[in-house]
């Protein structure tokens, strides 16, 4: 997903890269949300619907506040800076793993 976002910052205005970014982003978004939803159900084994609901809520909140932050940053610093910043956020999020006690439960 970070690569898809970074593509837009690398070559703004290049249509082939924009389409490639869209395809890469769409496929990774579907895959990652699926993984998060399946994982959330396994974390809340006694109440899987609570895990699923929490995951959907957090995804929706991330979309709302991420869009607000991206719009503010784009207005202040431009689109290239915004795309690279959000690509870096995606990389940082990918480096965060579950705590040790959660890993052993899976």
FENKARA-V915815 format. One record per residue. RES is the residue in one letter. PSI is psi in whole degrees, -180 to 180 (999 if undefined). Layout:
res=RES psi=PSI
res=RES psi=PSI
This chain:
res=X psi=-38
res=X psi=-38
res=X psi=-39
res=X psi=-43
res=X psi=-42
res=X psi=-31
res=X psi=-39
res=X psi=-32
res=X psi=-23
res=X psi=-46
res=X psi=74
res=X psi=137
res=X psi=-7
res=X psi=110
res=X psi=-41
res=X psi=-41
res=X psi=-34
res=X psi=-44
res=X psi=-40
res=X psi=-42
res=X psi=-44
res=X psi=-44
res=X psi=-45
res=X psi=-43
res=X psi=-47
res=X psi=-45
res=X psi=-42
res=X psi=-33
res=X psi=-47
res=X psi=-45
res=X psi=-48
res=X psi=-39
res=X psi=-37
res=X psi=-44
res=X psi=-44
res=X psi=-42
res=X psi=-42
res=X psi=-43
res=X psi=-41
res=X psi=-34
res=X psi=-38
res=X psi=-27
res=X psi=-39
res=X psi=67
res=X psi=-35
res=X psi=-29
res=X psi=73
res=X psi=-31
res=X psi=-31
res=X psi=-41
res=X psi=-43
res=X psi=-44
res=X psi=-42
res=X psi=-41
res=X psi=-45
res=X psi=-41
res=X psi=-46
res=X psi=-36
res=X psi=-45
res=X psi=-43
res=X psi=-39
res=X psi=-38
res=X psi=-43
res=X psi=-55
res=X psi=-30
res=X psi=-42
res=X psi=-40
res=X psi=-45
res=X psi=-41
res=X psi=-41
res=X psi=-43
res=X psi=-44
res=X psi=-40
res=X psi=-40
res=X psi=-34
res=X psi=-39
res=X psi=-12
res=X psi=166
res=X psi=-39
res=X psi=-47
res=X psi=-41
res=X psi=-47
res=X psi=-42
res=X psi=-37
res=X psi=-45
res=X psi=-29
res=X psi=-41
res=X psi=-38
res=X psi=-40
res=X psi=-40
res=X psi=-45
res=X psi=-41
res=X psi=-35
res=X psi=-25
res=X psi=-11
res=X psi=124
res=X psi=170
res=X psi=155
res=X psi=161
res=X psi=-44
res=X psi=-29
res=X psi=-38
res=X psi=-40
res=X psi=-26
res=X psi=-24
res=X psi=999
